[in-house]
Amino acid sequence: MVESVTEFLNLKRVNATSRSSLAAAFARVLDSGWYILGEEVRQFEAEFAGYCGTNHCIGVANGLDALSLVIRAWKETDNLRSGDEIIVPANTYIATLLAVTENNLKPVLVEPDEQTFTLDVNAVESYLTSRTKAILPVHLYGRLADMLAVEKLAAQYGLLVLEDSAQAHGAHLAGRRAGGWGTASGFSFYPGKNLGALGDGGAITTNDDQLAETARTLRNYGSEKKYHNRLQGLNSRLDELQAAFLRSKLPFLDSANDARREIAKRYLTEIKNPAITLPLNPEETESHVWHLFVVRCSDRVALQNHLAQNGVQSLIHYPIPPHKQQAYRSLASCELPITERIHREVLSLPMDPTITREEANLVIAACNSFRIA
Ligand SMILES: *Cc1c(COP(=O)(O)O)cnc(C)c1O
């Protein structure tokens, strides 16, 4: 009979740590009488741009829209055209690809580095064509892609760089944070992300004035001045309430990421089982924010069952790669053996900044008692 349980992510407990400031934020917005594109969004945009080290932040409705609106803005400004190709890691969440295809651009899938799970930048060159116009590295699981190499490649071939920072709020490499590397970056504030709202939310960060202005216009019906529409935009706004909640939580992002790192450090040093491959230890110069702690196992089903029997919840990120999804039948013939192997073997252990010592002990003990039959 299992008595203790380690949940995968206890969002109720995570948000309870900010309960009083979230309640104050709610009251502030309620009493302001102003619910869309007001002071809270404006302040959050300034604070988050400051945090990421960029000149601009544009709050939008969700992470997919953040990525998609950057691409759409590049099309509006003639930096991209329908049919252009964008380099995308094959090992990512499907939203990364959707942002490309909904703009009628072609995602060119490249394998990840098997150690870091992020884009293998060395493999990119052989996929470049005269239509390759951009590269979309994903900071998967909270680890920055090899952005120094991406920047070099982008400079050499004149590519735009769009970072998918949806899993990497606060992660940094060589002193620069996620969101501050590319030409532009997209963030998600989905509740389970490292910086999560109490609903949907997203943001674009960039240093490019023209891109910022175009994205800002597009997110609000293509209008700068009310009822004057310069572009055929859409409605993708971060609302005042979510912006106020995010402002309450942003000051605690670094300490929450520190707590994740402490848990990751324990898992990395105390899980000792030859059947379980641990993720690569981050280097001195990088700060991994452990959105997910992902291990590999040749018998993932057995490991997941064993953990469940011992009270440990685990999830799979992700069970099916984008190119094997029904939605992307057209990409099914891509040869991506590393990506497919990763998708067969990965399992995410509980990762939550509020995990207690005892809860982490349970995870470690359950991993260490696992045996492949
Ligand atoms: C969550 C996520 C997105 C999409 O964010 P939403 O806010 O859910 O639209 C995009 N890319 C990655 C890598 C994500 O993890």
PDBQT file of the ligand as one rigid body, heavy atoms in Angstrom, charges set to zero:
ROOT
HETATM    1  C1  LIG A 401       4.292  25.459 -24.295  1.00  0.00    +0.000 C 
HETATM    2  C2  LIG A 401       5.092  25.535 -25.528  1.00  0.00    +0.000 A 
HETATM    3  C3  LIG A 401       4.684  26.294 -26.641  1.00  0.00    +0.000 A 
HETATM    4  C4  LIG A 401       3.330  26.892 -26.780  1.00  0.00    +0.000 C 
HETATM    5  O1  LIG A 401       2.869  27.680 -25.750  1.00  0.00    +0.000 OA
HETATM    6  P1  LIG A 401       1.294  27.869 -25.507  1.00  0.00    +0.000 P 
HETATM    7  O2  LIG A 401       1.240  29.014 -24.556  1.00  0.00    +0.000 OA
HETATM    8  O3  LIG A 401       0.766  26.600 -24.943  1.00  0.00    +0.000 OA
HETATM    9  O4  LIG A 401       0.676  28.204 -26.821  1.00  0.00    +0.000 OA
HETATM   10  C5  LIG A 401       5.561  26.417 -27.701  1.00  0.00    +0.000 A 
HETATM   11  N1  LIG A 401       6.753  25.803 -27.700  1.00  0.00    +0.000 NA
HETATM   12  C6  LIG A 401       7.157  25.038 -26.679  1.00  0.00    +0.000 A 
HETATM   13  C7  LIG A 401       8.497  24.393 -26.744  1.00  0.00    +0.000 C 
HETATM   14  C8  LIG A 401       6.341  24.867 -25.567  1.00  0.00    +0.000 A 
HETATM   15  O5  LIG A 401       6.755  24.082 -24.560  1.00  0.00    +0.000 OA
ENDROOT
TORSDOF 0
